[in-house]
Amino acid sequence: MIDFPILIFSAFALVLLASGVGVITARNPVHAALFLVLAFFTASGLWLMLEAEFLAIALVLVYVGAVMVLFLFVVMMLNIDLDRLREGFWKHLPLGAGVALLMVAEMLLVVTSKQFGNLGSGLHAAPGNISNTRELGLVLYTDYVYPFELAAVILLVAIVAAIALTLRRRKDTRHLDPAWQVRVRARDRLRIVPMRSEKDQ
Amino acid sequence: MTFATPNLVPVYPEMFLLAALSAILIADLFVSEAHRFLTYAYTQLALVGTAGFLVLGATGVPLTTFGGMFVDDPMGRTLKLVAVLAVALMLAYSRSYNQQRGLFRGEFHVLILFALLGIMVMVSANHFLVLYLGLELLSLSMCALIALQRDSAQSTEAAMKYFVLAALASGLLLYGLSMLYGATGSLQMGLVANAILSGSADPAILVFGLVFVVAGLAFKLGVVPFHMWVPDVYEGAPTAVTLFVSTAPKIAAFAFFMRLLVGALGSLVSDWQSMLIIVSVLSMLVGNVTAIAQTNIKRMLAYSTISHMGFLLLGILSGSLGGFAAAMFYVVAYVLMSLGAFGIILLLGREGFEADQLDDFKGLNKRNPWVAFLMLLIMISMAGVPVSVGFFAKLSVLSAVLDAGMTWLVVVAVLMSLIGAFYYLRVIKLMYMDEPEDTAPIVAEADHRILIGLNALAVLVLGILPQPLIDLCLASITQSMRG
């Protein structure tokens, strides 16, 4: 009989790996982005199993909720030419394969080293009644209130800058202001020119 | 969970500035295009208020608050006051320039105030996290300001370059800071300094982190080999923004060096001294030699900034209190000179004409002898000719280096400033010996003319009587670094 958490972990891990492969193999960029959403979702499930519920929620809210939606918008708005992206695949393959091999070797070195197994030995599982969201919230709004406020100010700068740089009132559009139209007076449009009638002549 | 409310009194200037700029941001919405002057007036009022809080709240002793993240000391107060003054003058000089170019908008003023807030946060930062956040606040506002004239391809290009390189430099800096955190286990400057002194930190990791920190700092100060953004940003940005970029952020960069290298990593002085020597000598060489070849005065002043910042580093790398005070004097003097130089470029410009070429200064004496005289004062001060504040700034920095026993460095610096004198004197030659090409009358607002006159005369007066300012810098540094 398999342990229940192991079963869940395996399920999440398998889906995560499969969606990771899906991201790079899907032909349609929208599908690839959706696979990435799935990958984030399963990764947050894994974090939940590690009792890191704050990270799990933040991953879903920030990455799935905000970043990926934005990403999908961009992918759908821009008509990406897929054939041009695939061009030069064989040309770049040797370099890419070299980098990939290097990364695999590095990971193997880390995983097989003697230190790897000892990493968790100094750590203890937190008691069940501790919520790390609450703990983070407590220090964020007390000890770190100054950096927290500064981060808020930086976001305000971002808003001001984005609006200042992109909002423009174009003079060449044929936009009409209805209020202005309604307020028009006869003498703005109509000019009465006194003319002698033909009979007098 | 008990939580003691932090002592907010030392933070009043920052809080006032933030409240005022938020109020301006909203008030600007209800100001019609014809009354845009009101936004400008509110901004100047906000600056006066901030300066008032800075002066009235000065205690003369270092104080920390927010659990040691914020430090308020005489050095910080003085630097913030100079930054506020520089921003106020910059806004006064650029008013008509902005009005003529559609930049006289609420966003311009608000972004300038945001950048000033970033500078003040950096000056008072006593924690790596706060230092970084202040830096990003300044960089983001500056980037938006550079790009504000977005129909100009040159501005957009400059903003893009600045944005990408600033992100890279921030990455380098953060990497270095994370190494320091790993080695010492703390983000607080004082605790980092203690951990290094106690010898518990691994020296190899410390020096490794230090290299990245110095690289990040060098970028922010704009010194060789991290200077590539400076000429493009100076030339590409609207002159009003160039004036800002060349003044107040230099104060923040100086404070950045003092807090991080001297405050937190002071015991690694022998390591960063040699790095700064290389950076400083290269900056003076590249800055001065390249400036000779420029025909655009904004670009020429950009290279001159690079060489001045190299000079500034000489004071810091001498590693003594006298050297730090000399560097502080240098940065204040430089801000004053730079304000004057760009202020005159703004004065000469008019609608559709920028006055940013060296040839635009030809025969200025025949067109307007007073403005030519003011420019003469600023140029001889930048060149470091006696009886100007620039001379005493160079002298005090060089004597600090001499006290540290690096005679060869003094010789190199003097040679470099001799090379530099050439291109400053060329501006004077163009103004006094050539015939004017442009005969349009020079028109400017009265406040601009009066302030620029006072600014240039301050360069002269501080050159004759430099002692009060030197004493002020020395007192601020000794009172701040004692604790």
Interface residues (C-beta under 8 A of the other chain):
Chain A: L138 T142 D143 Y144 V145 Y146 P147 L150 A151 V153 I154 L156 V157 A158 V160 A161 I163 A164 L165
Chain B: M1 F3 P6 L18 S22 L25 F66 G67 M69 F70 R105 E107 V110 L111 F114 L117 V121 H127 L129 V130 L133 G134 E136 L137 L140 S141 C143 A144 A147 L148 R150
